[in-house]
Amino acid sequence: MAAPWSLFPLLRSRAGLMLALCWLLAAADALAQPPAFQLRRPRARRAELRFELQRNLIVLPVRLNGRGPYFFILDTGVGKSIITDAGLRDSLNLRLGQQYLVAGVGEEAPLVAFQTDSVQVELGEKTAATARHLSLLLLSDDILDLSGYVGRPIHGILGADVFRSFAVEVEAEKQILTLHRPEQYRPPRGSSWVEMPLEIEGDRAYINTDVALNDSVAMPMRLILDTGAGHALSLETGSDRRLAVPTQRLRAYLGRGLNGDVSGYLGRVKALQLGRYRIKSLVASFPDEAAVRARVGVARNGNIGFELLKRFSVVIDYPHNRLWLRPNALFRDPFEHDMCGLEILAGGPQYRRYIIQRVEPGSPAAIANLLPKDELISINLQPVANMSLTQVTRLLHSADGRRLIMFVRRPDGDLFVTNMTLRRQL
């Protein structure tokens, strides 16, 4: 008999991706587990590996059972690591164990997932660390379509298995990840570093900090630290009666959850405090209360995503329940929302075909007569096939008032050219 479990909503915002993935695999998963990963060199104190920063997500090369590379998102928001590409079952000869059912995928039949044990996982192109017998979940169908969202092949998600094994240092500017052996790790030095306590509950990390919603309302909040969320900040209005959607706001489609589409609002909050650093004028998402009501009942007010965290050098130290932050060159970059009103997914060879999935009514894209299922061909006479989805997204966020010449192909094959003027909507 299949055991019950839940994969809670996947929110793909235009600021990036919020993976609000909580695994409810019975109380046993909350018990202390020995470190799953070890550094490849037994006497090394640390190991470095390179990653890709794609749409504000950390993408790591990984080898499974000696094959690969495959590409996994590194996500503090996930407890048990996941293989999302069901096709790997046969190519890796994965043995299927306990079967689970996913609660409610819209109107579709329930999704099945399997536990698969004793998978050898190597991190990095040159193998910085190894787990010899890792237990993962294998989804029966890739309903998340992370490859289409990120614009490159994505085969899974690595979660608390990595963070419980190391003090993990992330340098977004250099796209370098350093894994520190926890028993030998020494905290970073220098006056620019700040330390914050982490609370670990159910394989997820929480911080307590102050958020100024506006000039008159400031409040302490408990926020999930979520490297798998591409936005800066998401707040749950149902968690506190003082937490209200800003007056100046934008109704928005925030993504697709397992129970259907997730909508809400986008707005700006005045400031968020991280240690002594005050981050001002953040774009935050406010999902409709019904979209988050069914999640695990751990008290929290929302989450902090990598659009904010990438502005710091970050050390996430689960073994010592500490977070270390130091501002980098991105610290003063403004927080911007999509300025055109398009939702785009990548497909085709090398994920270099960009198809419009959604056009917001009244947006610059709607005014330019762009339509769902149109395929982008070029922007300002530059073929988009030569660009990554991250680069295309940056163009669409680039500057208030910027004019873009868009060539698109309609579903019937006709070519259409239009001018679109970007507009800051928040």
C-alpha positions as CSV (number, residue, x, y, z in Angstrom):
1,M,0.0,0.0,0.0
2,A,1.4,3.4,-0.9
3,A,2.3,5.7,1.9
4,P,0.9,9.2,1.9
5,W,3.2,12.1,1.2
6,S,2.9,15.6,-0.2
7,L,4.9,17.7,-2.7
8,F,3.8,21.2,-1.9
9,P,3.4,24.0,-4.5
10,L,6.1,24.9,-7.0
11,L,5.9,28.6,-7.5
12,R,7.7,29.9,-10.6
13,S,7.7,33.7,-10.3
14,R,9.0,36.0,-12.9
15,A,11.8,36.9,-10.5
16,G,12.9,33.3,-10.8
17,L,11.8,30.2,-9.1
18,M,10.5,29.4,-5.6
19,L,10.7,25.8,-4.9
20,A,8.5,25.4,-1.9
21,L,9.1,21.6,-1.7
22,C,8.4,19.9,1.7
23,W,8.6,16.2,2.0
24,L,6.2,14.6,4.4
25,L,7.7,11.1,4.6
26,A,6.6,10.2,8.1
27,A,8.4,11.2,11.3
28,A,11.4,9.0,10.6
29,D,12.8,11.5,8.2
30,A,13.1,14.1,10.9
31,L,15.4,11.9,13.0
32,A,19.1,12.8,13.0
33,Q,21.0,11.3,10.1
34,P,24.8,10.8,9.8
35,P,26.4,12.9,7.1
36,A,25.5,11.5,3.6
37,F,28.5,13.1,1.8
38,Q,32.3,13.0,2.4
39,L,35.0,15.0,0.8
40,R,36.8,12.9,-1.9
41,R,40.2,13.6,-0.3
42,P,40.0,12.1,3.2
43,R,42.5,14.6,4.8
44,A,41.2,17.7,3.0
45,R,39.6,20.4,5.0
46,R,37.6,21.7,2.1
47,A,36.9,21.2,-1.6
48,E,35.8,23.7,-4.3
49,L,33.6,23.1,-7.3
50,R,32.1,25.4,-9.9
51,F,28.4,25.8,-10.5
52,E,26.2,27.6,-13.0
53,L,24.0,30.5,-11.8
54,Q,20.9,30.1,-14.0
55,R,17.8,32.2,-13.3
56,N,19.0,32.7,-9.7
57,L,19.4,29.0,-9.2
58,I,22.6,27.1,-8.2
59,V,23.1,24.3,-10.8
60,L,25.7,21.7,-10.0
61,P,27.2,19.0,-12.2
62,V,26.6,15.6,-10.6
63,R,27.5,12.0,-11.5
64,L,25.2,9.2,-10.5
65,N,26.4,5.6,-10.3
66,G,29.5,6.6,-12.3
67,R,27.6,8.2,-15.1
68,G,26.9,11.8,-16.2
69,P,27.3,14.6,-15.8
70,Y,23.8,15.3,-14.8
71,F,22.6,18.6,-13.5
72,F,20.9,19.2,-10.1
73,I,19.6,22.3,-8.4
74,L,21.1,22.9,-4.9
75,D,18.1,23.7,-2.7
76,T,17.9,24.3,1.1
77,G,14.1,24.2,0.7
78,V,14.2,20.5,0.1
79,G,14.7,17.7,2.7
80,K,15.2,14.5,0.7
81,S,17.1,14.8,-2.6
82,I,15.1,14.1,-5.7
83,I,15.6,12.8,-9.2
84,T,13.0,14.6,-11.4
85,D,14.0,13.0,-14.7
86,A,12.2,9.7,-14.7
87,G,14.2,8.6,-17.7
88,L,17.2,8.0,-15.5
89,R,15.6,5.0,-13.9
90,D,16.5,2.6,-16.8
91,S,19.8,4.2,-17.8
92,L,21.1,4.0,-14.3
93,N,19.5,0.7,-13.4
94,L,17.9,2.2,-10.3
95,R,16.2,-0.1,-7.9
96,L,12.7,1.0,-6.8
97,G,11.7,0.7,-3.2
98,Q,8.8,2.2,-1.2
99,Q,6.2,3.8,-3.4
100,Y,4.5,7.1,-2.5
101,L,1.6,9.0,-4.0
102,V,1.7,12.7,-4.6
103,A,-1.4,14.5,-3.4
104,G,-3.4,16.2,-6.1
105,V,-1.8,17.3,-9.4
106,G,-4.6,19.5,-10.6
107,E,-7.2,17.3,-12.3
108,E,-4.6,14.7,-13.4
109,A,-4.2,11.2,-11.9
110,P,-2.0,11.1,-8.8
111,L,1.7,11.2,-9.4
112,V,3.8,8.2,-8.2
113,A,7.2,8.6,-6.7
114,F,9.6,5.8,-5.5
115,Q,12.4,5.7,-3.0
116,T,15.6,4.5,-4.6
117,D,18.5,3.5,-2.3
118,S,22.2,3.0,-2.6
119,V,22.8,5.6,-5.4
120,Q,26.4,6.7,-5.6
121,V,26.4,10.5,-6.0
122,E,29.6,12.5,-6.9
123,L,29.5,16.3,-6.8
124,G,31.4,18.4,-9.3
125,E,33.1,17.8,-12.6
126,K,36.2,16.6,-10.7
127,T,34.4,15.0,-7.8
128,A,34.7,17.3,-4.8
129,A,32.6,15.0,-2.6
130,T,30.8,11.7,-2.7
131,A,27.9,9.9,-1.2
132,R,28.3,6.2,-1.7
133,H,24.8,5.0,-0.7
134,L,22.4,7.9,-1.0
135,S,18.6,7.4,-0.8
136,L,16.7,9.6,-3.2
137,L,13.2,10.0,-4.5
138,L,12.5,9.3,-8.1
139,L,9.4,11.0,-9.6
140,S,7.4,9.0,-12.1
141,D,6.9,12.0,-14.3
142,D,8.7,15.3,-14.7
143,I,5.8,17.5,-13.9
144,L,8.0,20.3,-12.6
145,D,9.6,20.9,-16.0
146,L,12.7,22.5,-14.4
147,S,14.6,22.2,-17.6
148,G,12.1,24.3,-19.5
149,Y,12.2,26.9,-16.7
150,V,15.9,27.1,-16.3
151,G,16.8,26.7,-20.0
152,R,19.1,23.8,-19.7
153,P,18.8,20.1,-18.8
154,I,17.9,19.6,-15.1
155,H,17.8,16.1,-13.7
156,G,17.0,16.6,-10.1
157,I,17.3,18.6,-6.8
158,L,19.9,18.2,-4.0
159,G,18.7,19.2,-0.6
160,A,19.5,18.7,3.1
161,D,21.8,15.7,2.3
162,V,24.4,18.2,1.2
163,F,23.9,20.9,3.8
164,R,23.9,18.4,6.7
165,S,27.3,17.1,5.5
166,F,29.2,20.4,5.2
167,A,29.5,24.0,6.0
168,V,28.5,25.2,2.5
169,E,30.1,28.5,1.2
170,V,28.5,30.0,-1.9
171,E,30.1,32.8,-3.9
172,A,27.6,33.8,-6.5
173,E,29.8,36.3,-8.2
174,K,32.5,33.7,-8.9
175,Q,30.1,30.8,-9.2
176,I,32.2,28.8,-6.8
177,L,30.9,26.5,-4.1
178,T,33.2,25.5,-1.3
179,L,32.4,22.5,0.9
180,H,34.0,22.7,4.3
181,R,34.5,19.7,6.6
182,P,32.3,20.8,9.6
183,E,34.5,19.5,12.4
184,Q,37.5,21.5,11.1
185,Y,35.6,24.6,9.9
186,R,36.6,28.0,11.3
187,P,34.1,30.9,10.9
188,P,35.2,33.6,8.4
189,R,37.1,36.6,9.7
190,G,36.7,40.3,8.9
191,S,34.5,43.1,10.0
192,S,32.3,42.9,6.9
193,W,31.0,39.4,7.8
194,V,27.8,39.1,9.9
195,E,26.6,36.0,11.8
196,M,23.0,34.9,12.2
197,P,21.6,31.9,14.0
198,L,19.9,29.2,11.9
199,E,17.0,27.1,13.3
200,I,16.9,23.7,11.7
201,E,13.4,22.0,11.7
202,G,12.5,19.0,9.6
203,D,15.6,19.5,7.4
204,R,14.8,23.1,6.6
205,A,16.6,26.2,7.9
206,Y,14.9,29.2,9.3
207,I,16.1,32.7,10.3
208,N,14.5,35.3,12.5
209,T,14.8,38.8,11.3
210,D,12.9,42.1,11.0
211,V,11.0,43.2,8.0
212,A,9.6,46.8,7.5
213,L,6.5,46.3,5.3
214,N,6.0,50.1,5.0
215,D,6.7,53.3,6.9
216,S,4.3,52.4,9.7
217,V,4.5,48.6,10.0
218,A,7.6,46.7,10.9
219,M,7.6,43.2,12.5
220,P,9.8,40.3,13.4
221,M,9.5,37.4,10.9
222,R,10.5,33.8,10.8
223,L,11.6,33.0,7.2
224,I,12.8,29.9,5.5
225,L,16.3,30.1,3.9
226,D,15.6,28.9,0.4
227,T,18.4,28.7,-2.1
228,G,16.0,27.0,-4.5
229,A,13.8,30.1,-4.7
230,G,14.7,32.4,-7.5
231,H,12.8,35.4,-6.0
232,A,14.1,37.7,-3.3
233,L,11.3,37.4,-0.7
234,S,7.9,35.7,-0.4
235,L,5.5,36.5,2.4
236,E,2.4,34.6,3.6
237,T,-0.3,36.9,4.6
238,G,-2.2,34.3,6.5
239,S,0.7,33.8,8.9
240,D,0.1,37.1,10.8
241,R,-2.8,39.6,10.7
242,R,-0.4,42.5,10.4
243,L,1.1,41.1,7.3
244,A,-0.9,42.7,4.4
245,V,-0.3,43.0,0.7
246,P,1.0,46.5,-0.2
247,T,-1.4,49.1,-1.5
248,Q,0.7,49.5,-4.6
249,R,0.6,46.0,-6.0
250,L,0.4,43.9,-9.1
251,R,-1.9,41.0,-9.5
252,A,0.3,38.2,-10.9
253,Y,0.4,34.6,-11.9
254,L,3.1,33.2,-9.6
255,G,3.4,29.7,-11.0
256,R,2.0,26.2,-11.0
257,G,1.5,24.0,-8.0
258,L,0.5,20.4,-7.7
259,N,-3.1,21.5,-7.0
260,G,-3.2,23.9,-10.0
261,D,-2.1,27.4,-10.8
262,V,-0.9,29.7,-8.0
263,S,-1.8,33.3,-8.2
264,G,-1.2,36.2,-5.8
265,Y,0.3,39.7,-5.8
266,L,3.7,41.3,-6.2
267,G,4.7,44.4,-4.3
268,R,7.6,46.1,-2.6
269,V,8.5,46.0,1.1
270,K,10.4,48.9,2.6
271,A,13.3,46.9,4.0
272,L,14.6,43.7,5.4
273,Q,17.4,43.4,8.0
274,L,20.1,40.8,7.8
275,G,22.5,41.3,10.7
276,R,23.6,44.9,10.5
277,Y,22.8,45.1,6.7
278,R,19.5,46.7,5.7
279,I,18.3,45.7,2.3
280,K,15.8,48.3,0.9
281,S,12.9,48.2,-1.5
282,L,12.6,44.5,-2.2
283,V,10.1,43.1,-4.6
284,A,8.2,40.5,-2.7
285,S,5.6,37.9,-3.8
286,F,2.4,37.4,-1.8
287,P,0.8,34.1,-2.8
288,D,-2.9,33.8,-2.2
289,E,-3.5,32.3,1.2
290,A,-5.2,29.2,-0.2
291,A,-2.1,28.4,-2.2
292,V,0.0,27.9,0.9
293,R,-2.5,26.9,3.5
294,A,-1.9,23.1,3.0
295,R,1.9,23.2,3.7
296,V,3.6,21.7,6.7
297,G,2.5,23.3,10.0
298,V,5.8,24.8,11.0
299,A,5.3,28.4,12.1
300,R,6.8,30.8,9.5
301,N,6.0,34.0,7.6
302,G,7.5,33.2,4.2
303,N,11.0,32.6,2.7
304,I,14.1,34.4,1.5
305,G,15.3,33.3,-2.0
306,F,18.5,33.5,-4.0
307,E,17.6,36.8,-5.7
308,L,18.5,38.3,-2.3
309,L,21.1,35.8,-1.2
310,K,23.2,36.2,-4.3
311,R,24.1,39.7,-3.2
312,F,26.2,38.2,-0.5
313,S,29.0,35.7,0.0
314,V,27.1,33.1,2.1
315,V,28.2,30.3,4.4
316,I,25.3,28.0,5.3
317,D,26.4,26.0,8.3
318,Y,23.8,23.5,9.3
319,P,26.2,21.5,11.6
320,H,26.7,24.6,13.7
321,N,23.3,26.2,13.1
322,R,24.9,29.4,11.7
323,L,24.6,31.6,8.7
324,W,27.4,33.9,7.7
325,L,26.9,36.8,5.2
326,R,29.3,39.4,3.5
327,P,28.0,41.8,0.9
328,N,29.5,41.4,-2.6
329,A,29.5,43.6,-5.7
330,L,25.9,42.8,-6.4
331,F,24.7,44.1,-3.0
332,R,23.5,47.5,-4.3
333,D,21.9,46.2,-7.5
334,P,18.2,47.2,-7.5
335,F,15.4,44.7,-7.2
336,E,13.4,44.7,-10.4
337,H,10.3,42.8,-11.5
338,D,9.7,41.6,-15.1
339,M,9.1,44.8,-17.2
340,C,7.3,43.2,-20.1
341,G,4.6,40.8,-18.7
342,L,5.8,37.5,-20.4
343,E,6.2,34.0,-19.1
344,I,8.7,32.1,-21.2
345,L,9.7,28.4,-21.2
346,A,12.6,26.9,-23.1
347,G,12.5,23.8,-25.3
348,G,13.9,22.2,-28.4
349,P,17.6,21.3,-29.0
350,Q,19.9,22.7,-26.3
351,Y,16.8,24.4,-24.8
352,R,17.3,27.4,-27.2
353,R,13.7,27.7,-28.5
354,Y,11.8,30.2,-26.3
355,I,8.0,29.9,-26.3
356,I,5.7,32.4,-24.7
357,Q,3.5,30.6,-22.2
358,R,1.5,33.5,-20.7
359,V,1.0,37.2,-21.4
360,E,-0.3,39.4,-18.6
361,P,-3.3,41.6,-19.6
362,G,-2.4,45.2,-20.0
363,S,1.3,44.6,-19.9
364,P,3.9,45.9,-22.4
365,A,3.8,42.5,-24.1
366,A,0.0,42.6,-24.4
367,I,0.2,46.1,-25.9
368,A,2.8,44.8,-28.4
369,N,0.3,42.1,-29.5
370,L,2.4,39.2,-28.3
371,L,0.4,36.0,-27.7
372,P,0.8,32.7,-25.9
373,K,2.5,30.1,-28.1
374,D,4.4,32.7,-30.0
375,E,8.1,31.7,-30.4
376,L,10.8,34.4,-29.9
377,I,13.1,34.6,-32.8
378,S,15.2,37.7,-32.1
379,I,15.4,40.7,-29.8
380,N,16.9,43.9,-31.2
381,L,18.0,41.9,-34.2
382,Q,20.0,39.5,-32.1
383,P,18.9,35.8,-32.5
384,V,17.8,34.4,-29.2
385,A,19.1,31.0,-30.2
386,N,22.5,32.5,-29.4
387,M,21.4,33.4,-25.9
388,S,20.7,31.5,-22.7
389,L,17.3,31.8,-21.1
390,T,19.0,33.7,-18.3
391,Q,20.3,36.3,-20.8
392,V,16.9,36.6,-22.4
393,T,15.3,37.2,-19.0
394,R,17.9,39.9,-18.1
395,L,17.0,41.7,-21.4
396,L,13.3,41.7,-20.3
397,H,14.3,43.2,-16.9
398,S,16.9,45.6,-18.3
399,A,15.6,49.2,-18.1
400,D,12.4,51.1,-17.6
401,G,11.5,52.7,-20.9
402,R,13.9,50.6,-23.0
403,R,12.5,49.8,-26.5
404,L,12.9,46.3,-27.8
405,I,12.3,45.1,-31.4
406,M,10.8,41.6,-31.2
407,F,10.6,39.1,-34.0
408,V,8.3,36.2,-33.2
409,R,6.9,33.2,-35.1
410,R,3.2,32.5,-34.7
411,P,2.0,28.9,-34.2
412,D,0.9,28.9,-37.9
413,G,4.5,29.7,-39.0
414,D,3.9,33.4,-39.9
415,L,6.5,35.8,-38.8
416,F,5.5,38.9,-36.8
417,V,7.6,41.9,-35.8
418,T,6.6,44.4,-33.1
419,N,8.1,47.0,-30.8
420,M,7.8,46.6,-27.1
421,T,8.6,49.3,-24.5
422,L,9.7,48.0,-21.1
423,R,7.8,49.5,-18.2
424,R,8.6,49.3,-14.5
425,Q,5.3,48.2,-13.0
426,L,6.3,48.2,-9.3
